[in-house]
Each structure stands twice: as C-alpha cells, then as structure tokens.
C-alpha cells in the first residue's frame, strides 16, 4: 500500500530579487547635431508634442502647417517656428511644408485617414517622418510607406510614445528578469464614453473613427511586448449605425497556452491599466496605460512593491529623443520601434476588423 501523501505545505518559491528601477538617460540632453523639424497639423496632440520638442537641446522647430493661415500663424508664434504654412492657391499647407528645403524631419499629427498621403508626400520629398499612431489605416498602406522609405533611404517611425517611456522599459526589465516567472496571462483595457458628435473624427468612419483604430494600439503594444506575436486572434465588437466601433474585445492566443484579453471602448469607462500574470507573480501598471506613472509588482510570495515614475514634460520627449538619435546616427529605422512591429499590429487590427465586419474606405486597393 503506497504511503499517504504528505499534508505539510510545500515551501513557497523564493521570490526573485527586484533591482531598483533602471536609470534612463535624460531625453532632453543633446546627443548630436541640431535636427530641423516640420510639424503637420496644429491640433491638441501636436501642441503637446511640440511643447516636449522644445525641451530637447538639439531640436529646431523650422516650420508648421495648418489648413488656415490664422491657425498656422498662431501655432508658429506660440512655439517659435521659423515659418507657418497654410492652404493657399490650390496647394495644401502640408504640401508647402514638405517642399521646404530647410525641413529635415516631418512629424505628422493629422487624423488617421490622412497619414498615408501626408507621410508618403513627405518621404517622396526626401524628408524623414515620424507619424502618429496608427501609422496608416491598414497594413497594406503601412507596407507601402515602408517600401517608399527604404527605397529613398529615409527614416520612418510610428509615434507609439509608450514604447519609449521609462515605465514601459521597467516593465520589460521585470518580465525579462524572471521576477514574475513565465507570463501566462495579460489583461489590458482603455476607454471612456465619448458623446456622439457627427462632426468629430472619432465618430467618422471615413476618418478611421471608433475605438479600435484610435485606442487598440496601446493594449496591443503591451501584449506583444510581454508575450510576442500571437498564434491567433479572436475579435468581437459592437458597431454604431454610422459604421464606427463602439466597443471591442480582442483575445490573443499562443501555442503554449498563454493568452491576452484586450478591450477598448468609446462607450464604457475603463480602468485603463495592464495586468501581467506569470507563474511566480504578477505586475500591474497604473492608469493610464499609455503613460503609467506607477507600477506594482509582486514576485513570489513577497509583498507587492510599488515603483513610481516622474514624467519629463508630457512624456513625448523620450520618443522624440529616439528619432533624434536615429537621425544623428544615420539610421532609417528605430531598433526600439521597428516597422515590422508597426505592420504586425496593423495586420492584427485588419484581422480584428474582418471578424467584426468593420471596413474603411481605404481598404479598397
């Protein structure tokens, strides 16, 4: 007769020691020659990014563009741009900006549906490009821009600023250290109620409105960082009668059994955090997940530990420093934000939209 199993509790696994938060370089300190910037669009996101651009010792705001002369002049005056361009005589302000020989790199902050045209024109004019997320409306357009940049030997990067934040880097440090064991599950959400406004881009399907294209880049960024490219994706969504998605849920599945649950919404108020669970612990970011100022980590059976992060400006200085370093070094892609990652995210979003029945005009070849 075999002996009875022991009822004594097993010794808990020893927690992996967590080092102090990694020191990150000051993103405002110059790393080389001055870089001359042009900015397309003068909306709120462009304003916050340019405020952070002014913190960089080796950045020069050469030109800005807007549809109206008033907006272009006001934005240029506010931030000290040398020139302000606007639509005139059948030529758009951004067309005039990309033709400016003094502009070296163009930051594109237009609505999604204009990214392909504006970024493509800038590359065709010999300018390097930093373009707001999503880089384009679909993966086909992203591949087209990638090929154009490579053919011209120019730098191109999607502005997923989260990937350059110290808090994001710290999460990668913790996961890779083995402090929470092997990652088995991830949950991320982002959303808030947006009142219906047919004049707003968020409610305009032609502009790529809705939750998925506007917000899902962030949860996907965390999932791919922690778990890598998935083996499958399942998507469900609720569509508004005008054709934009109100709410969606994505499940990423992996051959080893790991999975990620991602939610974005313009009808529900979401916590806006990321939780990553492993075989020996877990971690959770503070909100908002695109710029978390706090990280809680539990390793083994140790008490949870909180780490906090002080932002530099609005938080965009880190991605602006990456672009500047790459240009100063003669790189055409960022090793921290390669175009392959951008294309992969858009391929996943394309498949999610296919399953949800969500189409854009730009999907037509």
Secondary structure, DSSP 8 states (H G I E B T S, - for coil): -------S------------------TTS--SS-EEEEEE--SHHHHHHHHHHTT-TTEEEEEEEESSHHHHHHHHHHHT-SEEEE-BTTB-HHHHHHT-TT--EEEE-S-GGGHHHHHHHHHHTT-EEEEESSSSSSHHHHHHHHHHHHHHT--EEEE-GGGGSHHHHHHHHHHHHTTT-SEEEEEEEEE------TTSGGG-GGGT-SHHHHHHHHHHHHHHHHH-S-SEEEEEEEE-TTS-EEEEEEEEE-TTS-EEEEEEESSS-----EEEEETTEEEEE-SSGGG-SEEEEEETTS--EEEE---STTTTHHHHHHHHHHHHHT-SSBTTB-HHHHHHHHHHHHHHHHHHT---GGG--
